Amino acid sequence: MTSKKEAILYALAGVALKYDKGYCYPSQAHILHLVQKWHKISMSRSTLNRILKEMEFEGWFERIRRHRRGPNGKILFGTTLYKLKGKVYKYLGSLREWLGKFFLRFRVPFVGQYKPPKSEILGGCIGGEGVLGVLLNEKGRASPS
């Protein structure tokens, strides 16, 4: 089960890495949508803001609130810019290493590492053609695929 902090971290890192950037600026509604969609965790906007504040204090990212003056002089608020810090990449890298070790047990060899039995290479397959017979036509040239 993913905690709320992890779900928010994955949402922010996912948006940033999707565009190959070290920052992102999703709206709060979009963060809530991603957390609900991928982690099945519902939370209010105030809970999201509280957790974002905690995570910023813990050093996961830096938040830069963006705003500007509108034509009538009022302040218009934009989306917050989240600059991811090294702690995020270190955490995701350790998670990647752990998953790599876990899935190593289920690894399928690359095509270059697969060595079929000699009978399969020389023509012991059904139909008597074998791998080389399929790849090469009767003149010894590669058959068009």
N, C-alpha and C positions, 0 to 999 in steps of 0.2 A: 504494500500500500504506500502510495506516495504522500508525503506530507504537503501541507499547503505551501510552505516555503519552497520545497523542491519543485512543485508544480509551477509556481510563479517563475522560479529560476529557469526551468526548462522552456517556459513560454518565451521569456525575454531572450535567452540564448538562442532559441530556435529562430526567432524573428531576425536577430542580428546575424546569425550564421547563414540564414537563407540568402541574404544579400551580401555575404562575405564581408561584413563590417564588424567593427568592435563596438558598435553602438546601435541603438534602435530608438524609435519613438512611437510605439504603439499607444493607442488610447487605453484608458482604464477599461472601457467596455470591451475592447478587443482582447486585452489580457484575460478578463473574466471569461470571455467566449472561448479562448484557447484552453484555459484551465478546465472549463466545463467539458469541452469537446474531447480532449485527449486524456484527461485524468479523472473525469466524472466527479469533480469536486465543485460544489456550489458555495459561494460566499458573497457577502454583501460588499458594496463598494468601500464602506468604512473599514471592514476587515482587511480588504486588499490594501488600503492606504496604510493601516497600522503595520501590516507585514512588510510592505515596501519600505517604510520608515525604519523598521528593525533591521532589515537586510542592508539598507544603506549604512546604518550605524555599524553593522558587523563587517563592512568593507567589501561587499559583493559587487557593488556598482556605485556610481556617482549619479545623482539625479540633478538635472538642470531644468528648472521650470522656465518655459518659454512663454513670453507675452509681448504684446505690442499695443500701441495706441491706435484706436480706431479712428475713422474720419470724424466722428462726433466728440472725440476727446476721451471716450471711455476706454478702459483697459480690456483688450481681447486676449483671452487665454488660449494658448496652443497646447499641443501635446507635450508631455515631459520627455526630455532626452535622457536616455539611460546609457551611460558609458560603462561598459563592463570592465571589471578589473581583473588582474591576473589570477585572483582567487577562483574566479568562475572557470577559467580555462584549466587551471590545475585540478579542480574538482571534476570537470568533465573528462579530462585526460585520465585521471585515476579510475573513473567509472568505465572509460573505454578499455583500459588495460584489464580491469576485472572481467568485463564482458568478453574480451578477447580470450582470456584464459578459460572462461567458462565454456565458450562455444568452440574452443579448440578440440574438445572431445568429439564434436559433431562435424568436424571439418571434412569436406570432400576434397580430394586431391585435385590440383590444377590439371588441365589437359596434358601439359608437358610432363607432369609427374606420373601420369597413368601409363603403365606398361602392360599392354594386353598380352595374353599368352601367344606363343609362336604360331600355334595352329590357327588362331584368329587372324594373325597378320598374313600368313601364307595361303590361306584359302580354306580353313576348316569351318567356316561359317555355313549357315544354311544357304544353299544355292552354290556353294563351292567358290565364291568370289573372294571372300575375306576383305579386309580393310584395303589392302593394296590393289586388289582387283577392282574394287569400287572406285578408288581414286585414280587408277590408271586404266586407260582403255587398252584395246588389244595391241596398239602400236607403241605402247610405253609412254604415251603422253598423258598429261593430266586431263581428266575428263571435265568438260564444262559443267559447273554446278549452278 
